[in-house]
């Protein structure tokens, strides 16, 4: 096995001494950015329903965050309390994130695609005191949904509505009063962010990150990409994901750069924003990159300043990397990470053309990866095994779930992924131990979908797998054994999941009715056979 940048000491003291942890808090990043350049534009907030983008300087952002922090305190939010935020890429999210840090509250971002089923669980599990939602987004009434859940949420005290009017409106509730003197906020090792996984093994797990781990991610990414305060970062990836929040929003403030928020990904508009605002860096999944190339080819202005694209969530086709280089002059850098790990491995720009299509990068500063067999022994280069990771960006643990396995005695975390490492120390994800499907960079909760479908009166047995898709990486296919005398089709499956209030992005997009599912002698479903079958069917279509 090849070890790259081995970390012999994984103690917190070592992370500090080595400079991986800066012992700063999220709000300190903003304070320092204000001190360096108070009148520099921190945020350009573009919204699909507005003709003009709204701009905020660092001084203005800090003032708004102070007001919001004081108002949250008056609402009874204090150190360790959870503030759940279901906002798209709007400036109100950024203000709330820094406001929480200023008073020691914990930011809990959730994706706008989630609906009542997922939200009731999350809000009750973390006992959130405040829930912040948009009034309306992409035609859906979030304010009505939030109010409709109140009877099921005994811990929730306040629903705050961005763009809302009256007493529940964001600006009236959080920004209308003068700020008070704030009590001490987060400490560097306090939980700063609680982000839930997609529930791939059942119910979602709350992943806890500190300011130290989040800022270690910013430091490592900025170092490998060579970013500084002159950079302009496009935030098109959802801020409800670590990609959007840590790898772009926090990174931008860490640098003292400018972030461009785009709330709905529309390629032509996004490329126009890049060209007009001089975007130099962004992070997103493969479909975004393909869309950018198509938009430019279709006549949109070329974003000539864009030089770095962090791409994760699925393998990047070599033809797309070559296309981005030829048509955009863009270096596409592959990354492997997860909510628990943040950014584990990354291909540096200097080797992007050579490595990004065939690998998921090498370990970042302060991080270490290794590949082991089922007994935990290192495997030779080129041989697959379980991917273990440790280092300065690791999560603190699972919220209220101490029984769940996290780190072994040497600080290693089992990612649940299968991978191999080449002779240069670059890894490639070759499979997943955990049963997940990744659609457009979004983990789809396969087990939860299957459990719901098993309750359908027409379903005797079901297995959901992914099949390849050129744009999204994977789409979902449900193999269903119907009950005797019953039948079911795709429309019925999707309507049933809709009635169960499951997010639409998780619904299978293809079903196949079969007489039986392939199983091992012990009765376990052989999903690899179903993946092969689904891929062959999709290719033949």
C-alpha positions as CSV (number, residue, x, y, z in Angstrom):
1,X,0.0,0.0,0.0
2,X,1.1,3.6,-0.7
3,X,0.7,6.1,2.1
4,X,0.7,9.7,1.0
5,X,1.4,12.5,3.5
6,X,1.1,10.1,6.4
7,X,-0.2,11.6,9.6
8,X,1.5,9.8,12.5
9,X,-0.3,11.8,15.2
10,X,-4.1,12.3,14.9
11,X,-4.5,14.2,18.2
12,X,-6.1,17.6,18.3
13,X,-2.8,19.0,19.6
14,X,-1.0,17.7,16.6
15,X,-3.6,19.2,14.2
16,X,-3.1,22.6,15.9
17,X,0.7,22.3,16.0
18,X,0.9,21.3,12.3
19,X,-1.4,24.2,11.3
20,X,-4.2,22.1,10.0
21,X,-6.5,23.5,12.7
22,X,-6.4,27.3,13.1
23,X,-8.4,27.4,16.3
24,X,-10.8,30.0,14.8
25,X,-14.5,30.0,14.6
26,X,-16.8,30.5,11.6
27,X,-17.8,34.0,12.7
28,X,-14.1,34.9,13.2
29,X,-13.6,34.4,9.5
30,X,-16.2,37.1,8.8
31,X,-14.7,39.4,11.4
32,X,-11.2,39.1,9.8
33,X,-12.6,39.6,6.3
34,X,-14.4,42.8,7.5
35,X,-11.1,44.1,9.1
36,X,-9.2,43.5,5.8
37,X,-11.7,45.0,3.4
38,X,-15.0,46.2,4.8
39,X,-16.3,47.7,1.6
40,X,-15.4,44.8,-0.6
41,X,-18.4,43.0,-2.1
42,X,-18.9,39.8,-0.2
43,X,-22.1,38.5,-1.8
44,X,-23.8,38.9,-5.1
45,X,-27.2,37.3,-4.7
46,X,-28.9,36.3,-7.9
47,X,-32.4,35.1,-7.9
48,X,-34.3,33.6,-10.8
49,X,-37.4,35.7,-9.9
50,X,-35.5,39.0,-9.7
51,X,-34.1,41.1,-12.5
52,X,-31.3,42.6,-10.4
53,X,-28.9,40.8,-8.1
54,X,-28.6,42.2,-4.6
55,X,-25.0,43.0,-3.4
56,X,-23.6,43.1,0.1
57,X,-20.3,44.3,1.3
58,X,-18.4,42.5,4.1
59,X,-19.3,45.3,6.5
60,X,-23.0,45.0,5.5
61,X,-22.9,41.2,5.9
62,X,-21.4,41.5,9.3
63,X,-24.0,44.1,10.4
64,X,-26.9,41.9,9.3
65,X,-25.4,38.9,11.0
66,X,-25.1,40.8,14.2
67,X,-28.7,41.9,14.0
68,X,-29.8,38.3,13.3
69,X,-27.7,37.0,16.1
70,X,-29.2,39.4,18.6
71,X,-32.7,38.7,17.4
72,X,-32.2,34.9,17.7
73,X,-31.0,35.4,21.2
74,X,-34.2,37.4,22.0
75,X,-36.1,34.4,20.7
76,X,-34.5,32.1,23.2
77,X,-31.8,30.6,21.0
78,X,-28.5,30.2,22.8
79,X,-25.3,28.1,22.9
80,X,-25.9,24.6,21.5
81,X,-29.5,25.2,20.3
82,X,-30.3,24.1,16.8
83,X,-31.5,26.4,14.1
84,X,-32.8,24.4,11.1
85,X,-32.6,26.3,7.8
86,X,-34.3,25.1,4.6
87,X,-33.3,27.8,2.2
88,X,-32.1,27.8,-1.3
89,X,-28.9,29.7,-2.2
90,X,-30.2,33.0,-0.8
91,X,-28.4,35.7,1.1
92,X,-30.6,35.0,4.1
93,X,-28.9,31.6,4.5
94,X,-25.4,33.2,4.7
95,X,-26.6,35.8,7.3
96,X,-28.1,33.1,9.4
97,X,-25.0,30.9,9.2
98,X,-22.8,33.6,10.7
99,X,-25.5,34.7,13.1
100,X,-25.6,31.2,14.6
101,X,-21.9,31.2,15.1
102,X,-21.9,34.5,16.8
103,X,-24.2,33.2,19.6
104,X,-23.0,29.6,19.8
105,X,-26.0,28.2,18.1
106,X,-25.8,25.2,15.7
107,X,-26.7,25.6,12.1
108,X,-28.7,22.8,10.6
109,X,-29.0,23.2,6.9
110,X,-31.5,21.0,5.1
111,X,-32.1,20.6,1.4
112,X,-35.1,22.4,-0.2
113,X,-36.1,19.1,-1.8
114,X,-37.1,17.6,1.6
115,X,-40.7,17.4,2.5
116,X,-42.8,16.6,5.6
117,X,-41.7,13.0,6.0
118,X,-38.0,13.8,6.3
119,X,-38.4,17.2,8.0
120,X,-40.6,16.0,10.9
121,X,-38.0,13.4,11.8
122,X,-35.0,15.9,11.6
123,X,-36.7,18.7,13.4
124,X,-37.9,16.5,16.3
125,X,-34.6,14.5,16.5
126,X,-32.5,17.6,16.9
127,X,-35.2,19.5,18.9
128,X,-34.8,22.6,16.7
129,X,-36.1,25.8,18.3
130,X,-36.2,27.8,15.0
131,X,-37.1,26.7,11.5
132,X,-36.3,29.1,8.6
133,X,-38.0,28.5,5.2
134,X,-38.7,30.5,2.1
135,X,-42.2,31.7,1.5
136,X,-42.2,30.1,-1.9
137,X,-39.5,28.5,-4.0
138,X,-39.9,26.8,-7.4
139,X,-43.6,27.0,-7.1
140,X,-43.9,25.2,-3.7
141,X,-45.4,26.9,-0.6
142,X,-42.8,26.2,2.2
143,X,-44.5,28.5,4.7
144,X,-47.7,26.5,4.4
145,X,-45.8,23.2,4.8
146,X,-44.0,24.5,7.9
147,X,-47.2,25.7,9.5
148,X,-48.9,22.4,8.6
149,X,-46.3,20.5,10.5
150,X,-46.5,22.5,13.7
151,X,-48.7,20.0,15.5
152,X,-46.1,17.3,15.0
153,X,-43.2,19.5,16.2
154,X,-43.4,20.0,20.0
155,X,-39.9,21.5,20.3
156,X,-40.3,24.1,17.6
157,X,-40.9,27.6,18.9
158,X,-40.6,29.8,15.8
159,X,-41.1,29.5,12.0
160,X,-39.3,32.3,10.2
161,X,-40.2,33.0,6.5
162,X,-37.7,34.5,4.1
163,X,-39.6,36.9,1.8
164,X,-42.4,36.5,4.3
165,X,-44.6,39.4,5.4
166,X,-45.9,40.2,8.9
167,X,-44.7,38.9,12.2
168,X,-43.0,35.8,10.8
169,X,-41.0,37.5,8.0
170,X,-37.2,37.1,8.1
171,X,-36.4,40.8,7.9
172,X,-38.9,41.8,10.5
173,X,-38.1,39.0,12.9
174,X,-34.3,39.0,12.6
175,X,-33.1,42.3,11.0
176,X,-35.4,45.1,12.1
177,X,-34.0,45.7,15.6
178,X,-30.7,47.2,16.6
179,X,-28.2,44.5,17.7
180,X,-27.4,43.9,21.4
181,X,-24.0,43.2,22.8
182,X,-23.5,39.5,22.1
183,X,-22.4,36.9,24.6
184,X,-19.5,34.7,23.6
185,X,-20.3,32.5,20.6
186,X,-18.9,29.3,19.3
187,X,-15.6,27.8,20.5
188,X,-13.4,26.2,17.8
189,X,-14.2,22.7,19.0
190,X,-17.9,23.2,19.5
191,X,-20.4,21.7,17.1
192,X,-20.9,24.4,14.5
193,X,-22.9,22.6,11.9
194,X,-25.3,19.6,12.1
195,X,-25.9,18.1,8.7
196,X,-28.0,15.0,8.1
197,X,-27.1,12.3,5.7
198,X,-29.7,10.9,3.3
199,X,-30.6,7.9,5.4
200,X,-29.0,5.3,3.2
201,X,-29.1,2.7,5.9
202,X,-32.5,3.7,7.4
203,X,-33.1,6.9,9.3
204,X,-30.9,9.9,8.6
205,X,-27.8,10.4,10.8
206,X,-26.8,13.8,12.1
207,X,-23.2,14.6,11.2
208,X,-21.5,17.0,13.6
209,X,-18.7,19.3,12.4
210,X,-16.8,22.0,14.3
211,X,-15.3,25.3,13.2
212,X,-11.9,23.6,13.2
213,X,-12.9,20.8,10.8
214,X,-14.8,23.2,8.5
215,X,-12.0,25.7,8.3
216,X,-9.4,22.9,7.8
217,X,-11.4,22.1,4.6
218,X,-11.2,25.7,3.5
219,X,-7.5,25.9,4.2
220,X,-6.8,22.6,2.3
221,X,-8.9,23.5,-0.8
222,X,-7.5,27.0,-1.0
223,X,-4.0,25.6,-0.8
224,X,-4.4,23.0,-3.5
225,X,-6.2,25.4,-5.9
226,X,-4.0,28.4,-5.1
227,X,-7.0,30.6,-4.2
228,X,-6.8,34.0,-2.6
229,X,-8.9,37.1,-1.9
230,X,-9.0,38.0,-5.6
231,X,-11.1,34.9,-6.4
232,X,-14.8,35.0,-7.2
233,X,-16.7,31.8,-6.3
234,X,-20.0,30.7,-7.9
235,X,-22.4,29.1,-5.4
236,X,-24.7,27.0,-7.7
237,X,-24.4,23.8,-5.6
238,X,-27.1,23.8,-2.8
239,X,-26.0,25.4,0.4
240,X,-27.9,22.5,2.1
241,X,-24.9,20.3,1.1
242,X,-21.4,20.5,2.4
243,X,-20.2,21.2,-1.2
244,X,-22.2,24.5,-1.3
245,X,-21.7,25.4,2.3
246,X,-18.2,24.4,3.2
247,X,-16.5,24.2,-0.1
248,X,-17.8,27.5,-1.5
249,X,-19.6,29.8,1.0
250,X,-17.2,29.4,3.9
251,X,-14.3,29.1,1.6
252,X,-15.2,32.5,0.0
253,X,-15.3,34.2,3.4
254,X,-12.1,32.4,4.5
255,X,-10.4,33.9,1.5
256,X,-12.0,37.3,1.8
257,X,-13.3,36.7,-1.8
258,X,-16.7,37.3,-3.4
259,X,-19.4,34.7,-3.6
260,X,-22.1,34.7,-6.3
261,X,-25.3,33.0,-5.1
262,X,-27.5,31.4,-7.8
263,X,-30.7,30.1,-6.4
264,X,-31.9,28.0,-9.3
265,X,-29.4,26.4,-11.6
266,X,-30.3,27.5,-15.1
267,X,-27.2,27.0,-17.3
268,X,-27.5,30.0,-19.6
269,X,-28.1,32.3,-16.7
270,X,-25.4,30.7,-14.7
271,X,-22.8,31.1,-17.5
272,X,-23.9,34.7,-17.9
273,X,-23.3,35.3,-14.2
274,X,-19.8,33.7,-14.5
275,X,-18.9,35.9,-17.4
276,X,-20.3,39.1,-16.0
277,X,-19.0,38.7,-12.4
278,X,-15.6,37.2,-13.4
279,X,-16.1,33.9,-11.6
280,X,-12.8,32.0,-11.1
281,X,-13.8,28.9,-9.2
282,X,-16.8,26.7,-8.5
283,X,-17.6,23.3,-7.1
284,X,-20.4,21.1,-8.3
285,X,-21.3,17.7,-9.6
286,X,-20.8,16.4,-13.2
287,X,-24.2,17.6,-14.6
288,X,-23.3,21.2,-13.9
289,X,-20.1,20.9,-15.9
290,X,-21.9,19.4,-18.9
291,X,-24.5,22.1,-18.7
292,X,-21.8,24.8,-18.8
293,X,-20.2,23.4,-21.9
294,X,-23.6,23.0,-23.6
295,X,-24.5,26.6,-22.7
296,X,-21.3,28.1,-24.1
297,X,-21.6,25.9,-27.2
298,X,-25.2,27.2,-27.6
299,X,-24.0,30.8,-27.7
300,X,-23.8,31.9,-24.1
301,X,-20.7,34.1,-23.3
302,X,-17.6,32.2,-22.4
303,X,-16.7,32.5,-18.7
304,X,-13.1,33.4,-19.5
305,X,-12.0,33.9,-15.8
306,X,-13.2,30.5,-14.8
307,X,-10.0,28.4,-14.2
308,X,-10.9,25.8,-11.5
309,X,-13.8,23.4,-11.2
310,X,-14.0,21.1,-8.2
311,X,-16.1,18.1,-9.4
312,X,-17.4,15.3,-7.1
313,X,-20.3,13.0,-6.5
314,X,-19.6,10.7,-9.5
315,X,-16.9,9.7,-11.9
316,X,-16.1,12.3,-14.5
317,X,-16.2,11.1,-18.1
318,X,-12.9,11.7,-19.8
319,X,-14.6,13.2,-22.8
320,X,-16.2,15.8,-20.6
321,X,-12.8,16.7,-19.1
322,X,-11.3,17.0,-22.5
323,X,-14.3,19.1,-23.7
324,X,-14.0,21.5,-20.8
325,X,-10.3,22.0,-21.4
326,X,-10.8,22.5,-25.2
327,X,-13.9,24.7,-25.1
328,X,-13.5,26.5,-21.8
329,X,-9.8,26.3,-21.1
330,X,-10.9,24.8,-17.7
331,X,-9.1,22.4,-15.4
332,X,-11.6,20.0,-13.9
333,X,-10.3,18.5,-10.6
334,X,-11.9,15.3,-9.3
335,X,-12.7,15.0,-5.6
336,X,-13.8,12.4,-3.1
337,X,-15.5,13.4,0.0
338,X,-18.6,12.8,2.1
339,X,-20.6,14.6,4.8
340,X,-18.5,13.0,7.5
341,X,-15.1,13.7,5.8
342,X,-15.7,17.0,3.9
343,X,-12.9,16.9,1.3
344,X,-10.7,13.8,1.6
345,X,-8.9,13.5,-1.7
346,X,-8.5,16.0,-4.6
347,X,-6.7,16.1,-7.9
348,X,-4.6,19.2,-8.1
349,X,-5.0,21.4,-11.2
350,X,-1.5,20.6,-12.5
351,X,-2.5,17.0,-13.0
352,X,-6.1,17.4,-13.7
353,X,-5.9,16.4,-17.4
354,X,-3.9,13.3,-16.5
355,X,-5.7,12.1,-13.3
356,X,-9.3,13.5,-13.0
357,X,-10.9,11.1,-15.4
358,X,-9.3,8.0,-13.9
359,X,-9.0,8.8,-10.2
360,X,-10.7,10.7,-7.4
361,X,-7.6,12.5,-6.4
362,X,-5.0,12.1,-3.6
363,X,-5.2,13.0,0.0
364,X,-5.4,16.7,0.9
365,X,-3.3,18.6,3.4
366,X,-4.0,17.2,6.9
367,X,-5.9,14.1,5.5
368,X,-4.8,10.5,5.0
369,X,-6.4,7.6,3.2
370,X,-5.6,3.9,2.9
371,X,-7.1,0.8,1.3
372,X,-7.5,-2.3,3.4
373,X,-8.9,-5.8,3.0
374,X,-11.7,-7.4,5.1
375,X,-9.3,-8.1,7.9
376,X,-8.1,-4.5,8.0
377,X,-4.7,-5.2,6.4
378,X,-3.3,-2.8,3.7
379,X,-3.6,-4.0,0.1
380,X,-1.1,-3.5,-2.7
381,X,-1.5,-0.7,-5.2
382,X,-4.1,-1.4,-7.8
383,X,-6.1,-3.9,-5.6
384,X,-9.5,-3.0,-4.4
385,X,-10.5,-2.8,-0.7
386,X,-12.3,-0.7,1.9
387,X,-11.5,3.0,1.9
388,X,-10.4,4.3,5.3
389,X,-9.8,8.0,6.0
390,X,-8.6,10.1,8.9
391,X,-7.4,13.7,9.5
392,X,-8.2,17.3,10.3
393,X,-11.4,17.6,8.4
394,X,-13.2,14.7,10.1
395,X,-16.6,15.0,11.8
396,X,-17.0,15.0,15.5
397,X,-19.4,12.1,15.6
398,X,-23.1,11.3,15.0
399,X,-25.5,13.5,17.0
400,X,-27.2,11.6,19.8
401,X,-26.0,8.3,18.3
402,X,-22.9,7.3,20.3
403,X,-23.7,3.7,19.5
404,X,-22.9,4.1,15.8
405,X,-19.3,3.2,14.8
406,X,-17.0,6.1,14.0
407,X,-13.3,5.9,14.5
408,X,-11.0,3.0,15.5
409,X,-8.2,3.3,18.0
410,X,-5.9,4.9,15.4
411,X,-8.4,7.5,14.3
412,X,-9.4,5.7,11.0
413,X,-13.0,6.1,9.7
414,X,-14.4,3.4,7.5
415,X,-16.1,5.3,4.6
416,X,-18.2,2.4,3.5
417,X,-16.7,2.8,0.0
418,X,-14.6,0.4,-2.0
419,X,-11.6,1.8,-3.8
420,X,-8.1,1.1,-5.1
421,X,-5.0,3.3,-5.1
422,X,-2.6,3.8,-8.0
423,X,1.2,3.9,-7.7
424,X,1.1,7.7,-7.3
425,X,-1.2,7.6,-4.3
426,X,-4.4,8.6,-6.2
427,X,-7.5,6.7,-5.3
428,X,-10.5,5.5,-7.4
429,X,-13.9,4.7,-5.9
430,X,-14.8,1.3,-7.4
431,X,-18.0,0.5,-5.5
432,X,-20.0,1.1,-2.4
433,X,-20.4,-1.1,0.6
434,X,-23.3,1.0,1.7
435,X,-26.3,0.5,-0.4
436,X,-26.7,3.9,-2.0
437,X,-27.5,5.4,-5.3
438,X,-26.1,8.8,-6.3
439,X,-28.3,10.9,-8.7
440,X,-26.8,14.2,-9.8
441,X,-24.5,14.2,-6.8
442,X,-27.4,13.6,-4.3
443,X,-27.4,10.4,-2.2
444,X,-30.7,8.6,-2.6
445,X,-32.0,6.8,0.4
446,X,-32.5,3.4,-1.2
447,X,-33.5,1.5,2.0
448,X,-36.2,4.0,2.9
449,X,-37.7,3.9,-0.6
450,X,-37.7,0.1,-0.5
451,X,-39.3,0.0,2.9
452,X,-42.1,2.3,1.7
453,X,-42.7,0.3,-1.5
454,X,-42.9,-2.9,0.5
455,X,-46.0,-1.4,2.1
456,X,-47.8,-1.0,-1.2
457,X,-50.6,-3.5,-1.6
458,X,-49.4,-4.5,-5.1
459,X,-45.8,-5.1,-4.1
460,X,-44.5,-8.5,-2.9
461,X,-40.8,-7.7,-3.1
462,X,-38.7,-4.8,-4.4
463,X,-35.1,-3.8,-4.9
464,X,-33.9,-0.3,-6.0
465,X,-30.7,0.1,-7.9
466,X,-29.0,2.7,-10.0
467,X,-28.3,2.6,-13.7
468,X,-25.9,4.8,-15.6
469,X,-27.0,8.2,-16.9
470,X,-24.8,10.5,-19.0
471,X,-26.0,13.7,-17.2
472,X,-26.9,12.7,-13.7
473,X,-24.5,9.9,-13.2
474,X,-27.2,7.5,-12.1
475,X,-31.0,7.2,-12.1
476,X,-33.1,4.9,-10.0
477,X,-34.7,1.7,-11.2
478,X,-37.1,-0.3,-9.0
479,X,-37.3,-4.0,-9.7
480,X,-40.7,-5.2,-8.3
481,X,-42.2,-8.6,-7.8
482,X,-45.9,-7.9,-7.9
483,X,-48.4,-9.7,-5.6
484,X,-50.4,-12.4,-7.2
485,X,-53.3,-10.9,-9.2
486,X,-51.9,-7.3,-8.9
487,X,-49.9,-5.0,-11.2
488,X,-48.2,-1.7,-10.8
489,X,-46.6,0.8,-13.0
490,X,-44.2,3.7,-12.8
491,X,-46.9,6.3,-12.4
492,X,-48.4,4.4,-9.5
493,X,-45.0,4.1,-7.8
494,X,-44.3,7.8,-8.1
495,X,-47.8,8.7,-7.0
496,X,-47.5,6.5,-3.9
497,X,-44.1,8.0,-2.9
498,X,-45.6,11.4,-3.4
499,X,-48.5,10.6,-1.1
500,X,-45.9,9.4,1.4
501,X,-44.4,12.9,1.2
502,X,-41.0,11.7,-0.1
503,X,-38.9,14.2,-2.0
504,X,-39.5,13.9,-5.7
505,X,-35.7,13.7,-6.5
506,X,-35.6,10.3,-4.7
507,X,-38.4,8.7,-6.8
508,X,-37.3,5.8,-9.1
509,X,-37.5,6.9,-12.7
510,X,-37.9,3.4,-14.1
511,X,-39.5,0.2,-12.9
512,X,-39.2,-3.4,-14.1
513,X,-41.7,-6.1,-13.1
514,X,-40.0,-9.4,-12.5
515,X,-41.2,-12.8,-11.3
516,X,-38.4,-13.0,-8.7
517,X,-35.3,-11.2,-7.5
518,X,-31.9,-12.8,-7.8
519,X,-30.7,-14.0,-4.4
520,X,-27.9,-15.8,-2.7
521,X,-28.3,-19.2,-1.1
522,X,-28.9,-17.3,2.2
523,X,-31.7,-15.2,0.6
524,X,-29.8,-11.9,0.2
525,X,-30.7,-10.0,-2.9
526,X,-27.9,-9.9,-5.4
527,X,-28.1,-6.2,-6.3
528,X,-25.0,-6.4,-8.6
529,X,-27.0,-8.6,-11.0
530,X,-29.9,-6.1,-10.9
531,X,-27.5,-3.2,-11.6
532,X,-26.1,-5.1,-14.6
533,X,-29.6,-5.8,-15.9
534,X,-30.8,-2.2,-15.4
535,X,-27.7,-0.9,-17.2
536,X,-28.2,-3.3,-20.1
537,X,-31.9,-2.3,-20.4
538,X,-31.1,1.4,-20.3
539,X,-28.4,1.0,-23.0
540,X,-30.8,-1.0,-25.2
541,X,-33.6,1.5,-24.9
